[in-house]
Amino acid sequence: MAENFEQHSDISAADLARLNQEAQAEATPSTAKIIWNEFKADKPAMAALIIVVGFIVFVMIGALFINTPKMMETNIMDYFDKPFTAGFWLGADSGGRSVAKQLIVGSRNSIGIAIGLTVISSTFGIAWGLISGYFSGYIDWGMQRVYDFMMMLPMTMMIIVLVTIIPHYNSVSLTFIFSIFYWEGTSRLIRSRTLAETQKDYVAASKTSGTNHWKIIFKEIMPNISSLIIVDCTLSFAENIGVETGLSYLGFGLPNQTPSLGTMIANANDPSNITLYWWTWLPAALEIVVLCLSISYIGQVLRRAADASQRQGAAD
Amino acid sequence: MWKTILRRVMIMVPEVIILSILVFLLAKAMPGDPFTGSINPKADPAQIKHLMAINGLNDPWYQQYWNWVVHLFHGNLGNSYQYQEPVTRLIAGRAGNTLWLAFFSMILTYALALPMGVFAGRHEGKLPDVVIRFYTYVTYCIPFFVILVLGIWIFGYVLGWFPTTGSVSSDAQGWVQTVGSHFYHILLPGILGALFSTVNIVQYLRSEVIDAKHSDYVRTARSKGVPSKDIYRHHIFRNSLLPIAAFAGYSITGLLNGSIFTETVFSYPGMGLLFVNSISYRDYTVITALVLIFGLLNLLGTLLSDIILSIVDPRIRIE
C-alpha cells in the first residue's frame, strides 16, 4: 500500500515517515496510557495503588509461609500477650495465637473471597445487563422482573439462612452463595448504559448489515463501555471486602478455624476485649478501612480517566 | 397516574407469592424438625411419627405450603422453640425497637443530607464542596459494621458517652425516664446509621442544584432581584424536594437490612438481633417469619419510592 502510494505522490519517504510520527503523537493515547497518566498526575492515587497492590502481593506470598493449623493451635502461656512482647508484633489473642500471623492469613482469605466474588458477580451482572439492555422488549421486561424480585429479598438474611442450610461449606461455596445476591448493582448500571448505546448508529449499522446479535453485544457494545466496566469492578471490589468480613463478623461467614478479617473484628464483641485487649481486633478493622478507602480512591481515578472532561493527567 | 400505581401493585402479587414459597422451602430445608426441644428426648419414636402425621408433616409440600399460608392469614406463625411463645407476639415485642431506630436514623439522615447537598452544590468546587465530597467518599466505601464497631469503641467504651447495650436502662422509673432512656440508647446507633447513609441523597441533591443554577427559572429569579439565599431555599430546593422524598422508601430498606449489624453490635433487642439469635438456636419458625417480614417491608419500601417517583417524573408513567 505504502509503495503504491509512493509511486503516485510527490511526498518523499522521509516526509512520510515524519508525518506518520506526527500523526501518532497527536492521536488519542491508549486507554492504559490515559489511566497511567492519571495516576502519575495524582500523587495520593499513586500511593493508594502502591498500598493496595503491595499489600495484596504481600499477604498472598506471606500466607504461603504460614502453617495455618499450627498457627490456630491454642497456647495458654501467651494468653493476651501485649504487642511487641514475647516475639508477637501485634500481640496474641485469647488463645495465645499471634494476631499478626492471623492478620496475614485472614487478609489472604478475605481478599481472595472478595476477588472471587467480584469476578463471578461482575461477569454475571455484565452479561445480564448487556443482554437485558440490548434486546429490550419482552426479554428485558422478564429480566427486569427477576431483578426486582432479587432486590426485594433481604440479602443478608438470605445469605445467613443459606449458609446454615448447607452442611459443609468452604470459601468456594461461600463465594458462590454471595455471588447469587451481589450482581444486581452491576447489572442495573450496565443495562442503562447498554440501552443508550443500542440507540447509536454503529449498532444500527451492524444490525442492518446482518451481524450476529451476540457479536454485536460482546464484540461491539461491550468494548465501548469497557471503561464503565473497569470502574464498576473496582468499586464493587471495595464493597465486596465488606460483604464477607461482615458475615464472618456475625459468625456466618468463614468457619471458626479459618481466620478472616471479619472473625478477627468479632473479638470486639466481648466488652472486655474491646477496651482491654484492643490489639486483637483493631488492626483488622483499620486494615479494612485503609483497603476500602484506597481501592475506592483508585476507582474514582479510573472514573476520571474514563471521562475526558475530568482528566487531570497531562494530555501528552 | 392510578393506572401506573395499580400496575405496580399488580406486579407485586406474584413477587409476594414467590417470596412466600421460597421462604417456606428454605424453612423445610433447614436441619432439625419442629419438635426439637419441645418434647422429651426419651420419647417413643413411634409417638413422634404420630405427631408428625397429625401435624401434617408427611403431606406433600404444596399441601403443607397451603396450610402454612392459611395459618399466615390467621396471624398464626407458629411457636418459637427457644422462647416458647407465639412468634407473632415475640416479633411484635421486638418490632417497635427496630422501627423506632430506623425512623430516628431516617429523620436524622434527611436532616443532615439536605443542607449538605444544597450547600455543596451552591459552593461547587470551593472548600465546603471539597469537604462534603470527601465525607461522602469516606462514608460510601467503609463497610458499615466496621464503623459501628469503631464507633461503639470510641464513643461507648473509651469516652463512655453512650450506653453500649440494651434498649432501655433497668433503673429507669416513670414514663419520662423510660422514654428518655430509650432515646439515649438509640442515639449513637441512630447517629452512626444516619451519618453513613446520606451519600445518595447528598450526591443527588448536589448535582441537582448544580444543574438548576444555570436553568432559566433561576436566571429569571435572579434578574427579578430575589436574594440568593431565597433562590436556593425556595426555588431550587423546593424543585428537587420530591425526587429526594422518593429516596425515603429505599432508605427504609437499607436501614432495615443494616439493622442486623447495628443491633448485633449494640446488643439492641430488635428484630435483627432476634434473627441472629434465632439462627444460633435453629429456631426456624422465627427465622422464616422474620425473612418474610423483612421481604415484605423491602417490597413496601420500593413500592413507596416507585409511586413517589412516578408522581414526580411523568416519563416513568408512560413506560
Interface residues (C-beta under 8 A of the other chain):
Chain A: R145 D148 F149 M151 M152 L153 P154 M155 T156 M157 M158 I160 V161 L162 T164 I165 P167 L235 A238 E239 I241 G242 T245 G246 Y249 L250 G251 F252 I265 A268 N269 P271 I274 T275 W278 W281 L282 A285 I288 V289 C292 L293 I295 S296 Y297 Q300
Chain B: I11 E15 I18 L19 L26 A29 M30 P31 Y137 V138 Y140 C141 I142 P143 F144 F145 V146 V149 L150 I152 W153 Y157 V158 T164 T165 L256 N257 I260 F261 T264 V265 F275 V276 I279 S280 R282 I287 L290 V291 F294 G295 N298 L299 T302
